[in-house]
Amino acid sequence: MRSGVGFDAHQFSSEGPLILGGVVLDGDRGLAATSDGDVVAHAIADALLVAAALGDLGQHFPEARSEGLDSMDALRQVVGMLAGAGAAPHNVDVTVISQSVRIAPHRVEMERAIAGAIGLELGDVSVKATTTDHMGAIGRDEGIAVLAIATVESA
């Protein structure tokens, strides 16, 4: 068993939708990114890659290749990379850091989407949220950050 930590952050954009963990949370505003901006999927993918000693998301999906990328599809590709290296996801824990985006109404749907994308049982995926109590750029509601930890096991 090995664990990895992933982190991602993006500024809000006036162009939607806001997609987190494969779930559309807001149709009016999104996140500025070359891909669909799903910071949850990005952080999980990084955590999985690092845990399997396979580099990081930017190495496998550079900006030039990520234009318009469906981040959940990229997450599924990462799971394929793990399988090729003889590893598989064991569990994932995600913390969404945002001042205004409410995760609770979408938590179960996000956990289901993530579990389905990476081949885990629903109980092996945890999504939670916090704020920065109005401190810093996230506290000023300029964007969202996500911290993820993943554990992988060798097959």
N, C-alpha and C positions, 0 to 999 in steps of 0.2 A: 504494500500500500504506500502511495505517495500522495502528498497534498500540494496544491498550487493555489496562488492568489492571483486574481485578475482585477483590474481597475479600468474604468473608462469614464469619461466625462465629456459632455457636449453642451454647447450653448443652445438656448431656445431659438427657434426660427419662426417667422410668421407663416411659413408654409407647413401644412400638416400632411399627413397625420402624425400624432405622437404614438409610436409603437414601442412597447416595453415587454420583453419576454414573449414576443410574438402576438401580443394583444393590442388592439387599437384602443387607446385611452382617451384621445382627444382628436377630433377631426380638423380643428382650426389652427392649432399650432403644433409644430414638430420640433425636431432637433437638427441643427446644422451639421451635415455630414455628407460624404460622398456616397455612402451606402444609405439604407433606410434609417440609419441613426439609432438602431435598437441597442442602447448602451447596456442593457441587461444581457442580451445575447453576446455582445462583444466581450464583456467582463467574464462571462462563463467560459466562452471559447478560449480566452487567454489563460484562465485558471486551469482548464483541462490540458491545454498544450504544455504549459509549464510543468504541471504535475507529471506528465508523461515524458518530460525532457525533449519536447519537439519544437522548441522555439517559442515564438509568440504570434499573435494574430497578424501583426503588420508584416511579418516575414512571409506568411503564407497568402495573405490578401493585401498586397500593397495598394496604395490609393489608385494607382493606374488600373488595377484589376477590380476595384471595389465600387466603381461608379454604378449606382442603382442596385447594388447587391442586396438580396434578401438575406438579412442577418440570420434568420432561423435556418435558412438553407446552408449558410456558411457554418453554422453550429453543427448541423448534420454532417457536413463534410469533415469537420474537425473530429467528430466521433469516428468517422471512417478512417481518418489518419491514425487515431488511437488504436483501432482494431488492427491496422496494418503493422503497428509496432507491438502488438501483443498485449494491449491494455484496454480497459473498459471503464467508463465512469462508475463510481460507486455511490457517491452522493454529492449534492451541490447545495450551498447556502448562499443567498444573495441578500445584500442590503442596498436598497435604493435610497439615495440621499437627495431630497427635494424639499423646498419650502412649500410649494403649492400643490404638487401632484399627489393625489390621494391614491394609495395602493390598495388599501383594505377592500374596497368594493370589487377589485379585479384580482386579488391575490390567488384565489383557487383556480381561476381561468389561466392565469400566468403559470402557476405551478403545473397545471395539466399540460399546457403547451410546451413548457420546457422539458418535462418528464417524457413526453411523446417524442420530442426532437432528439433527445439523447439516450432514449431507451431505458429509462429508470421507472420505478414505481412511484406513484404520487407521494408516498411518505418519505421518499429519498430526496425530495426537492423542497427547499424552504425559501420563501420570499418574504421579506419584511421591509419596513421603511422607517426612516427617521428624518428629522430636519436638522438644520444647524442653528436653530433658534435665532434666525435673522442675522447670523454672522457671515461675513464674506460674500463672495459672488453667488453662491447657492442660496444663502439667506436673503439676498436681494432679488431672488427668483430669476437669475440670469441663465440658469441651466440646471442640469441634473448630473449627478455622479453616481456610480455604482461600484460596490466592492463585492467580489464573489470569491468564495473558496470552494475548491472541488477536490475530491479524493478519487483517485483512480486505483484500480488493482490490476496486477498483471494476470493475463489469462493463463 
